[in-house]
Amino acid sequence: MNIRYYLFASALFVQSLPAYGTERFATVDYLGVRIPLARAYHDFDEYKDDPHNLPQQSIRRVESIMRSAPFASDFADTDALSHELERIQFPGYATFYANQLGAKLDPSLELVYVEIPGGKLNRYFAIERVSGGGLRVIADFVAPAVPEITRVHRKNGALSFESSQGKVISTQFGKTR
């Protein structure tokens, strides 16, 4: 590495420390809406690690936004799908892939979900691989986080949503595409 580049980058980092250390935030922007946090945080890790980072009013607001947030139905590849999931993921909360594309259960289907703050609900997406390598959303719904849905496959022509133990949680959810 060029020593001048190293010294320049180090100087920039050191100059940013005082501003970073004193700056606090008490809101986050989510899909164009400013969401109040439970308190002011020094940094993102402090916010993310706080299990009570949102007041109940903000949890209800985020749930409403997340339930109604539009989500594309077709994707050229998994990168495009991941980008769309990141768009609706609430800051500090997770997105999970069941990683079943190519698996024995049903190699053409994938199950993905995004956590909804509050710990009680997730927004689930059943994704199907289509000819040409693209992906299509075939089910989009909100369901309880417990029992956690971790599998999807076709059973008698319908989608079957199951827990990691193989227990059928549902064969139908509203808002399928």
N, C-alpha and C positions, 0 to 999 in steps of 0.2 A: 504494500500500500504506500502511496506517495506520502511522505512525512508532512508536506504542506497541507494536503487534504485532511490528514489526521488532526493536525493542530487547528485547522479551520473548523472542522466538525466538533472538536472538543470545546472550542471557544463558544460556538453556538449553543451547545448543550448546557454549558455552565451559565451562560447569559440567560437561558430560559428557566433555570431553577428558581430564582426568587419569584418570578411571576407565576410559575406553576404551583409553587408551594403556598402562595397566599390566595390563589383563586379558588373560589368555592362555587358550587352550582346547586340549585334547589329545584330545577325543572329539567325535563328532557323533552325534545321534540320528537313526536311520533306521528308519522304520516300527515304532517302539516298541522298537528295540534300540539300545543304546549301543555305538558302533563306535570302538575306539581308533585314533588317528591315529599316523603315524610319529614325530611329535614335537609339542611345543606350538607353537602359532602365535599371533602378535599380532593378526591380523585375518583376515577371510574371504578377501581378495585374496591374501594371502601363502600361505594354505592352497591356494586354487584354482590358483595359478600354480606350485605345487611339483609336478613330475611324479612325485615319489616320496612323495606325501602319505599313502599307506596302506601299512602293512606287509603282507607276503604273507598272513598269517593273516587280517587284516581283509578283504583282497581276496577270499579264498575265502569268508568269511562273508557279505559283501555279495552276491557272485555267487549263493550259495545262497538268500539271502532274495529277491533280485530274480527269480530263476527261478521261485520258488513264490509270489510276491506275487499275490494275486487282482487282477484287472483287470476293470472293468465291461464288459459286452458291448454295451450300447445307450446312446446319448447323444442328447440333444435337439438339440444344436448343437456347433459347434467349440469354443465356450467351455467347455462341459461336458467335452469330450474333453481339452482342454488342462489343465483342472483335475485330471483323473484322471492324466494323464501327469506333471504336476508332483508329484503325491502319490508316485509310485514312482521319480521321478528322484532319484539319489543327489546330495546337496549338493555343488556344485562341478563336476558333470559335466553333459553336455548332452542335450537332446532335439532331434531333427531331423525336420522335415517335408519330404517330397519335393515338396510343393506341386504335386501333379498333379491335384487335383480340378478338373474343368473343362478339363483339358488334352486334346489330341487322342489320346494313347495309349489312355486309358480314362477318360473324364470322370467316371465314377461311383466310381472307386477312389482312395484315398490310401494312401501308405506312410509310416509314422512309426516311428522307433526311439529307444530310450533307451540311452545308453552304460552299459556295465557296467564299473566300475573295473578296471584292469589292462590295458586297451587291446586285449584279444583278442576280446571278445564284445560283441554288442549284443542287446537284446530288441526284436524287430520286431513291428509290428502292421499288418496290412492292414485298412483301413477302407473300408466301402462306404456311399455315400449311399443312403438309403432314401426311400420316398415320404413326403411331409410335411416333408422337409428334415432328418430325423434321420440319425444315423450308427450303423453297426453294425460291430463287430469281426468279421471273417470268418477271420482267421488271427492267431495269437499264438504266437511261437516265439523261441528263442534261436539265433543263428547266429554264425559267425566275423565279425569286423569287417572282415577282408580275405579275399576281395574284398568291398567294401562293396555292399550291396544298396540301390539307389536307385530302382528302378521295380517296379511290379506291374501286370499286366494279365491279362485272360483269354485263354487260347490253347487252342482245342479243348476248351472247357468246364472247364479247370483253371486255377488261378492260376499265372502264370509270374513268377518273381522274377529281376530282372536287374540288372546293373551299369549305371553311367552310360553305358558304351559299347554297351549293348544285348546284352551277353553273358549268356545264360541261366545263372543260378547254380543254380536249382532250380525244379522245377514242383510240388514237394511238400515240406512240412515237417510234422513231427508236430503236434499240438495245434492243428489248424485247427478253427474253430467252424462 
